[in-house]
Amino acid sequence: MRFTYKDFKIELSEDVYEPSDDTYLLADALKIKKDSKVLEIGTGTGIIAMIASKTAKQVTAIDINPEAVALAKQNVKINNIQNISVIQSDLFNNIKDSFDTIIFNTPYLPQTEDQHIESPINHAWDGGPDGRTVIDRFLNDFKKHLNKNGTLYLVESTLSSYNKTLEFLKKNDFDTKVIAKKNLFFETIVVIKAKSK
């Protein structure tokens, strides 16, 4: 199945997270500086990386899900984009570089062991018991991969207590604010923007 968004042709797969409210909220909030170096974590179909590639010099798109890596590579090729590289990585495990902008639509849904599904797509939303397992791992590591005066974009939810992320970033000397918000039936999704001082 294929659809078009902002002039990009996007192939979908049942094993890869399909763009949804959180994706589009992030897409509309992103402001990528010209000629910057960008890392997108949890790229899924590659849609956010492709939007970033319009102004960025180079985009590295990563996903823990091998099906997502294959699909994002396919979508980059379909759209004939030259400045995106797609890599399989669990957060920063396979990343050595640092970047001007890091983007992460986090897995923020609280999930117990018995709610797991036996598919790599489970990584797209499984935030562990409190929704913060992956988020907290990310927060502990991202600073060594963000350049001075770099910018961070995170998608979170009231389900993952996003205020804890705001507090953490402010405590670590980041200018931090919620730049987009969408109220859904059982949660509010937010886009957090943080700039290093």
C-alpha positions, -999 to +999 in steps of 0.1 A: +000+000+000+012+035-008+001+070+000+014+105-007+023+131+020+039+165+013+049+153-022+066+122-008+054+088-019+053+065+011+051+027+010+036+010+041+042-024+058+022-042+085+055-047+104+063-010+105+045+018+124+022+037+101+023+075+102-004+087+126-014+118+147+020+119+165+039+117+132+020+146+116+021+167+147+059+164+146+061+169+109+043+203+112+064+214+141+098+207+127+121+235+117+154+221+103+182+246+097+197+248+063+228+226+058+225+210+092+234+174+102+203+156+115+197+123+133+162+108+134+156+079+159+128+055+152+124+064+116+096+039+107+086+046+072+113+073+069+087+101+065+102+125+091+137+119+078+125+127+043+109+160+054+141+169+073+162+161+042+146+190+023+168+215+042+194+194+060+228+187+045+227+151+058+202+130+076+209+097+094+177+078+100+178+048+125+154+022+137+157-009+160+132-027+137+149-043+107+117-042+088+115-004+093+151+000+081+143-019+049+111+000+043+127+034+050+155+026+026+129+017+000+110+049+005+142+070+003+149+053-030+114+057-044+116+094-037+152+096-051+166+113-020+204+114-019+212+128+015+197+102+039+214+071+052+194+045+070+209+023+097+197-003+121+205+008+157+190+005+192+192+042+201+228+052+199+244+017+198+256+021+162+260+058+162+294+075+166+288+110+152+272+141+168+245+161+152+230+196+150+194+182+154+181+150+170+145+140+164+128+112+183+091+102+182+095+081+213+077+048+222+057+063+251+028+038+257+029+021+291+030-016+284+032-047+306+050-079+296+017-097+286+008-068+263+038-074+241+031-086+205+056-109+188+065-085+160+093-060+157+066-033+154+062-036+192+093-014+196+074+015+180+051+021+210+063-001+239+075+023+266+077-003+294+056-003+326+055+036+330+060+045+293+095+059+301+119+029+297+132+040+263+128+077+269+150+076+301+176+055+283+176+082+255+179+111+279+209+095+296+228+093+263+218+119+238+240+148+251+272+133+237+256+131+203+242+166+202+265+195+189+269+227+208+238+249+203+220+218+190+183+212+190+163+183+202+127+174+191+108+148+211+073+134+208+058+123+241+024+120+258+007+125+291+008+087+293+046+089+297+044+118+321+062+142+297+066+168+324+095+146+338+113+150+305+107+188+306+122+189+341+152+167+332+160+189+302+157+222+321+178+208+349+205+200+323+206+236+310+184+232+279+159+259+268+129+237+267+093+242+256+062+224+243+058+237+207+028+215+196+000+197+214-029+175+203-056+162+226-069+127+218-095+106+235-073+092+263-041+112+261-025+145+250+005+142+226+031+169+227+062+179+207+090+191+230+117+213+216+149+217+236+180+238+227+213+235+243+227+267+258 
